Amino acid sequence: MNRPNRIVAGLDVHKDSVFLCILDDSGKVFEQKYGVLTPDLDSMASDMQKYGVTELAMESTSIYWMPIWRILEEMFDQKLVNPYFIKQLPGRKTDVKDAEWIATCVHKELIRGSYVPESIIQELRQYDRKLFDLNRDISGKLVRLDSCLQRCNIRISNYISTVDSKSYRNVASLLSQGITLPEKLLEKIHGRTINKYGKDTLTAALTGVVSKTDSDIISMLLEEIEMLQKHKTRCQERMTEICQEKYPEQMKRLKEIPGLKERSATAIIAEVGVDMKMFATAASLVSWCGLRPRNEESAGKIKGRKITHGNKYLRSTIIECAWAASRTHNSFFNRFSYTQVTVRRKNRMKILVAIARKILVAIWNMFSKDEDYIEPCISASKTA
């Protein structure tokens, strides 16, 4: 029985150009360079349809693949490929040859596409990753705010655990209004801090030289921080709204896991999605997240057991959830953490990674089997 002629395409994507190569069973059929504007991509799609292309692949080049994926999504069976897995052997390298090599890998079924979630999950990802950016920006603004206060010789951050505390914000707010009397500023400090360090020490720390310019700069920084906080709230509200509308059951189940609340539940759905078809096993999901220990052994010697690279956004969220779960009283993760860290004296961070893996495994089973969370009943004395 004759196999039907299979026609595939490879795209080598750049910021301002796309190189297309079309192959069939007999070899190269067509190759062309296109621009990246929408009319150019429409023309490329028309050419691929004319030659009867059924599937194509492209490298995940920065963010430049995303608009191309969106435009071609409804027309072709697409694969997004990590450049690491289709790297050519050393030799003469051109953009045209890269496109031909990608097409060859697709035609010979040498590659498997990366996980690209559905459009609604991609929208959630945009909000989730914007939240990470906003948190980073807020941290930077708080550092600048403290630098401004230090310049004025206001040393209150030496005695307060974090510059994001209520006491610190209240002091900064008074300074932005031009109120510099140490006695007035001391009224905004929490009583426990005063009892710990004494009024004289804190009064001295709040005595500085604050000019009108300093007050203006402090006011600007506080306004910028407040604006970023509003954007955070807006992103989280939108994420919660989408998840409650589209994935209410999954949200409810995720919140049943110790250490997971609304923010972490929406972030997990945004990064993983709710369809586990791309992850054949729980180990696949753990590996994709980057929480699986790598295996580096040579001549019988173990070179390393560090965790692998993966989705850094999901990994960060899950590690934070593991930290919270290990402190949730009367939970399995709390008992497990106590046994491993206190009794067996293992490294706390390694145990947090182990708890994070257990949480991911639970999430995979909940989503793939459509089940509620079940608290583990196994002995907490087992190893990580």
C-alpha positions in Angstrom: 0.0 0.0 0.0 1.4 3.4 -1.1 1.8 5.9 1.6 0.4 9.4 0.7 2.9 12.0 -0.1 3.7 13.9 3.1 4.4 17.6 2.8 5.9 19.5 5.7 7.5 22.9 6.3 10.3 24.3 8.5 10.4 27.9 9.7 13.6 29.7 10.8 12.2 32.6 12.8 14.1 35.9 13.4 13.1 39.4 14.6 12.6 40.8 11.1 12.5 37.8 8.8 11.2 34.2 8.5 12.8 31.6 6.2 10.5 28.9 4.9 11.5 25.5 3.5 8.9 23.0 2.2 9.8 19.3 1.8 7.9 16.3 0.5 9.0 12.6 0.1 11.1 13.5 -2.9 13.1 16.3 -1.3 13.0 20.1 -1.2 10.0 21.6 -3.0 10.1 25.3 -2.1 12.1 27.8 -0.1 11.6 31.5 0.4 12.4 34.4 2.7 9.5 36.5 4.1 9.0 39.6 6.3 7.3 39.5 9.7 4.5 42.0 9.0 1.0 40.5 8.9 0.6 40.8 5.1 3.9 39.0 4.7 2.9 36.2 7.0 -0.5 35.9 5.2 1.4 35.5 1.9 3.6 32.8 3.5 0.5 31.0 4.7 -1.0 31.2 1.3 2.2 29.7 -0.3 2.2 26.8 2.2 -1.5 26.1 1.5 -0.8 26.2 -2.3 1.9 23.5 -1.9 -0.4 21.4 0.4 1.6 21.7 3.7 -0.1 19.7 6.4 2.3 20.4 9.3 5.2 22.7 10.2 7.7 23.4 12.9 9.5 26.4 14.2 12.1 27.1 16.8 11.1 28.9 20.1 13.1 32.0 19.3 12.6 34.5 22.1 9.0 35.9 21.7 9.3 36.2 17.9 7.6 32.8 17.3 4.4 33.9 19.1 2.8 36.2 16.5 3.6 33.7 13.8 2.0 30.9 15.8 -1.1 33.0 16.4 -1.6 33.7 12.7 -1.0 30.1 11.5 -2.7 28.3 14.4 -6.0 27.8 12.6 -4.5 26.6 9.3 -1.8 24.1 10.1 -0.7 21.5 12.6 2.2 23.3 14.3 5.1 22.2 16.5 7.2 24.5 18.6 10.7 23.1 19.2 13.4 23.8 21.6 16.5 24.9 19.6 18.7 22.7 21.9 17.1 19.5 20.5 17.5 20.3 16.8 20.9 21.9 16.8 22.8 21.1 13.6 26.2 19.5 13.4 29.1 22.0 12.9 29.6 23.1 9.4 28.4 25.8 7.0 25.4 27.3 8.5 22.8 29.6 6.8 19.3 30.6 7.6 18.0 28.7 4.6 19.8 25.5 5.7 18.4 26.0 9.2 14.9 26.1 7.8 15.6 23.0 5.6 17.0 21.1 8.7 13.9 21.9 10.7 11.7 20.7 7.9 13.8 17.5 7.6 13.5 16.8 11.3 9.7 17.2 11.0 9.5 15.0 7.9 11.5 12.2 9.5 9.6 12.5 12.8 12.7 13.2 14.8 11.3 15.9 17.0 8.4 16.3 19.4 6.6 19.6 19.9 6.9 21.6 23.1 3.9 22.3 25.3 1.9 25.3 23.9 -1.3 25.7 25.9 -4.7 26.8 24.6 -5.4 30.5 24.1 -7.2 31.1 27.4 -4.3 29.6 29.3 -1.9 31.8 27.3 -3.9 34.8 28.4 -3.7 33.7 32.1 0.1 33.3 31.6 0.4 36.9 30.5 -1.3 38.1 33.7 0.8 35.7 35.8 4.1 36.7 34.4 3.1 40.4 34.6 2.6 39.8 38.3 6.2 38.5 38.6 7.4 41.6 36.8 5.4 43.9 39.1 6.8 42.2 42.2 10.3 42.7 40.9 9.6 46.3 40.1 8.1 46.9 43.6 11.1 45.4 45.2 13.4 47.7 43.2 11.3 50.8 44.2 11.5 49.8 47.8 15.2 49.6 47.6 15.4 53.1 46.0 13.0 54.4 48.7 15.3 53.1 51.5 18.3 54.5 49.7 16.6 57.9 49.7 15.9 57.7 53.5 19.4 56.5 54.2 20.7 59.6 52.2 18.7 61.7 54.7 20.3 59.7 57.6 16.9 58.2 58.5 18.2 54.8 59.6 14.9 53.2 60.6 15.4 50.2 58.2 18.2 49.1 60.6 15.6 48.3 63.2 12.6 47.1 61.1 12.6 43.6 59.6 11.4 44.7 56.2 11.1 48.0 54.3 7.7 46.7 53.1 6.2 46.9 56.6 3.4 49.2 57.7 5.6 51.1 60.1 8.2 51.9 57.4 5.5 53.0 54.9 3.9 55.3 57.5 7.2 56.9 58.3 8.0 57.4 54.6 4.5 58.9 54.1 5.0 61.5 56.8 8.4 62.4 55.4 6.9 62.8 51.9 4.5 65.4 53.5 7.4 67.3 55.0 6.9 66.1 58.6 10.4 65.4 59.9 10.0 65.7 63.7 11.4 62.5 65.2 8.7 62.4 67.9 5.9 62.5 65.2 7.7 59.8 63.2 8.1 57.6 66.3 4.3 57.5 66.7 4.1 55.5 63.5 6.4 52.7 64.7 4.9 49.5 66.0 4.9 49.1 69.8 6.9 45.8 69.7 9.7 47.5 67.8 9.8 50.3 70.4 9.8 47.8 73.3 12.6 45.9 71.6 15.0 48.8 70.8 13.8 51.6 73.1 12.5 55.1 72.3 15.9 56.8 72.5 17.5 54.5 69.9 14.6 54.8 67.5 14.3 58.6 68.0 18.0 58.9 67.1 17.4 56.6 64.0 14.5 58.9 62.9 16.6 62.1 63.3 17.9 63.2 60.0 18.4 66.0 57.4 15.4 66.0 55.0 15.2 68.7 52.4 12.2 69.7 50.3 13.7 67.8 47.4 14.1 64.6 49.5 10.4 64.9 50.4 9.4 65.2 46.8 11.5 62.2 45.7 10.0 60.1 48.6 6.5 61.2 47.5 7.2 60.1 43.9 8.5 56.7 44.9 5.5 56.1 47.2 3.1 57.0 44.3 5.0 54.7 42.0 4.8 51.8 44.5 1.1 52.5 45.0 0.5 52.4 41.2 2.3 49.1 40.9 0.3 47.7 43.8 -2.9 48.7 42.0 -1.7 46.9 38.8 -1.0 43.8 40.9 -4.5 43.8 42.3 -5.9 44.3 38.8 -4.0 41.4 37.3 -4.9 39.1 40.2 -8.6 40.1 40.0 -8.6 39.3 36.3 -6.9 36.0 36.7 -9.4 35.0 39.5 -12.3 36.1 37.3 -11.1 33.9 34.3 -10.4 30.9 36.5 -13.7 31.1 38.3 -15.5 31.3 35.0 -13.6 28.7 33.0 -12.1 26.3 35.6 -14.1 26.6 38.9 -13.7 22.9 39.8 -10.0 22.9 39.4 -9.7 26.1 41.4 -11.7 24.6 44.2 -9.6 21.4 44.2 -6.3 23.3 44.2 -7.3 25.3 47.3 -7.8 22.1 49.2 -4.0 21.3 49.0 -2.2 22.7 52.1 -0.2 25.8 51.3 -2.2 26.8 48.2 -4.5 29.8 48.2 -6.1 31.9 45.4 -2.9 33.5 44.1 -1.0 30.2 43.8 -4.0 28.3 42.5 -4.5 30.8 39.6 -0.7 30.8 38.9 -0.6 27.0 38.7 -3.5 26.9 36.2 -1.9 29.7 34.2 1.4 27.8 33.8 0.3 24.2 33.7 -3.3 24.4 32.4 -5.9 21.8 33.3 -5.3 19.2 30.5 -2.6 16.7 31.4 -2.4 15.1 27.9 1.0 16.7 27.2 2.4 15.1 30.4 2.1 11.4 30.1 3.2 10.8 33.7 3.5 12.9 36.9 7.3 12.6 36.5 7.0 14.3 33.1 5.3 17.3 34.8 7.9 17.4 37.5 10.7 17.3 34.9 9.0 20.1 32.9 8.8 22.2 36.0 12.5 21.7 36.6 12.2 20.0 40.0 13.6 16.6 39.0 17.2 15.9 40.2 19.6 15.6 37.3 21.7 12.5 37.0 25.4 13.4 36.5 27.6 10.3 37.0 31.0 9.5 35.5 33.4 6.6 36.2 31.1 5.6 39.1 31.3 9.0 40.7 28.3 11.2 41.2 29.0 14.7 39.8 25.8 16.4 40.9 22.2 16.0 41.9 21.0 19.6 41.4 17.5 20.1 40.0 17.2 20.7 36.2 16.1 23.7 34.3 12.4 24.2 33.6 9.5 26.5 33.9 10.9 29.1 36.4 7.6 30.7 37.1 5.9 27.5 38.1 8.9 26.4 40.0 9.0 29.6 42.0 5.3 29.3 42.8 5.4 25.7 43.8 8.4 26.2 46.1 6.6 29.0 47.9 3.6 26.7 48.3 5.9 24.0 49.7 7.2 26.5 52.2 3.6 27.3 53.3 2.6 23.7 53.3 5.5 22.7 55.5 4.1 25.2 58.1 0.5 24.1 57.9 -0.2 22.4 61.2 -1.6 18.9 61.2 -0.9 18.4 57.5 1.1 15.6 55.9 3.7 18.1 54.6 4.2 19.6 58.0 4.9 16.2 59.6 7.1 15.2 56.6 9.1 18.4 56.9 9.5 18.0 60.7 10.7 14.4 60.4 13.2 15.0 57.6 14.6 18.3 58.8 14.5 18.0 62.6 14.7 14.3 63.3 16.8 13.1 60.3 18.7 16.5 60.0 18.4 16.8 56.3 18.9 20.1 54.4 15.7 22.3 54.7 15.9 23.5 51.1 16.2 20.0 49.7 13.1 19.0 51.7 11.2 22.0 50.4 12.0 20.8 46.8 10.8 17.3 47.8 7.6 18.7 49.1 7.2 20.8 45.9 7.5 17.6 43.9 4.9 15.8 46.0 2.5 18.8 45.5 3.0 18.6 41.7 2.4 14.9 41.7 -0.8 15.5 43.6 -1.9 18.2 41.1 -1.2 15.8 38.1 -3.3 13.1 39.6 -6.1 15.5 40.5 -6.3 17.0 37.0 -5.7 13.8 35.0 -8.0 11.6 37.0 -10.6 14.3 37.8 -10.3 13.7 41.5 -10.3 15.8 44.7 -7.2 16.1 46.9 -6.6 13.2 49.3 -4.3 13.8 52.3 -1.5 11.2 52.2 -1.7 8.6 54.9 1.8 7.1 54.5 4.4 7.4 57.2 6.1 10.7 57.4 9.4 8.9 58.3 9.9 7.8 54.7 12.8 9.5 52.8 12.3 12.3 50.4 
